[in-house]
């Protein structure tokens, strides 16, 4: 079923963000259409994970106000409520990966950089183009701007700096509410972005109130940035989230959990699609299913499989599966998200998974993508996959450690034709983005370690 294109990124600009001092990436085709699939290659340490994590930073900067409210509630609960209730709130806060704006900036701004950190994202929502830009100094947000389409024209929705507040009155439909928002900007801007304030309002207020007070176009943008699915590798580990779909469970609830009885239908749908997914990928997996039992008026469930082992079908908990197979389970919701029109960013997509399986997944999902999938990878078999070669990007680093990211079709003057062995040429260094290590004499290193002081 053709669902149409919904939400996608068109480009991104980063300045003084981690190892990316000045980088621009164009995700559009020659017809100015956002590419629904982007594969990003490059040598280790080039900055691929940092590029992917910039999307996570974007979502972090949009959550700061909501997280601050949650933190205040936790503090209040610890003082006024039972210990059990406080612990639940603390767990919720930990899951949200709470950081305030200054902590985000300290983690992300390029070390020893004198200029401001800038993140700019061009995006498209249901055929309408927009641009969001946010700029920080060493501690606070200093500038923020959103452009989007209103009445078929691209307009400035808001532009805010430390000494100027400009909010388009057409996108805040009630003047009294516009006044309230301006007061919040005066009070919080710098510590929180205006988009963070708006996101908090959308999550905190009744839907009817938001519908009456905010233009639909502005609500579209807020929802878009709140729904990005991410899995990125940063210093503190793997971070991210999957869009909370109404029709399917999301990690980590896929393996086991406790749900209300009204969500049993969602559990059954999840069970059906996981069964199809894994029995088609693995010849030895014959069935994937949930074992369920009622516990205190709720449903406790756990994922199992029936697997062929030495000629016998045995029943195993999915928790006993291989690391690679469990990684596929975590990836599955991201593939579903981009198929239903969402945007998904996955860092090191291929980690721990066989080349053939990765190639099968990408070739299988590509025709079904109605949103966008942006992924970093080292899997060179994808260079031979049945996808447009302009969707393959190379992270190039020159002798001065300056970086640029361009489609492989733009790296070489040679025309890429079907009979060209792209994978072999890439591994031979024709397109760059590959390591150039010197030979290492490990025997000499071992001897050095054995030498007496």
Secondary structure as GFF3:
##gff-version 3
##sequence-region A 1 453
A	DSSP	beta_strand	7	17	.	.	.	ID=ss1
A	DSSP	beta_strand	20	26	.	.	.	ID=ss2
A	DSSP	beta_strand	37	41	.	.	.	ID=ss3
A	DSSP	alpha_helix	48	80	.	.	.	ID=ss4
A	DSSP	alpha_helix	83	95	.	.	.	ID=ss5
A	DSSP	alpha_helix	101	108	.	.	.	ID=ss6
A	DSSP	beta_strand	117	125	.	.	.	ID=ss7
A	DSSP	beta_strand	128	136	.	.	.	ID=ss8
A	DSSP	beta_strand	141	150	.	.	.	ID=ss9
A	DSSP	beta_strand	153	161	.	.	.	ID=ss10
A	DSSP	beta_strand	164	167	.	.	.	ID=ss11
A	DSSP	alpha_helix	175	188	.	.	.	ID=ss12
A	DSSP	alpha_helix	194	204	.	.	.	ID=ss13
A	DSSP	alpha_helix	207	213	.	.	.	ID=ss14
A	DSSP	alpha_helix	216	226	.	.	.	ID=ss15
A	DSSP	beta_strand	229	234	.	.	.	ID=ss16
A	DSSP	beta_strand	237	241	.	.	.	ID=ss17
A	DSSP	beta_strand	256	259	.	.	.	ID=ss18
A	DSSP	three_ten_helix	261	263	.	.	.	ID=ss19
A	DSSP	alpha_helix	264	281	.	.	.	ID=ss20
A	DSSP	beta_strand	285	295	.	.	.	ID=ss21
A	DSSP	beta_strand	298	309	.	.	.	ID=ss22
A	DSSP	beta_strand	312	317	.	.	.	ID=ss23
A	DSSP	three_ten_helix	318	320	.	.	.	ID=ss24
A	DSSP	alpha_helix	323	339	.	.	.	ID=ss25
A	DSSP	beta_strand	343	346	.	.	.	ID=ss26
A	DSSP	alpha_helix	355	366	.	.	.	ID=ss27
A	DSSP	beta_strand	372	376	.	.	.	ID=ss28
A	DSSP	three_ten_helix	380	384	.	.	.	ID=ss29
A	DSSP	three_ten_helix	389	391	.	.	.	ID=ss30
A	DSSP	beta_strand	392	397	.	.	.	ID=ss31
A	DSSP	beta_strand	403	407	.	.	.	ID=ss32
A	DSSP	three_ten_helix	408	410	.	.	.	ID=ss33
A	DSSP	alpha_helix	422	427	.	.	.	ID=ss34
A	DSSP	alpha_helix	442	450	.	.	.	ID=ss35
###
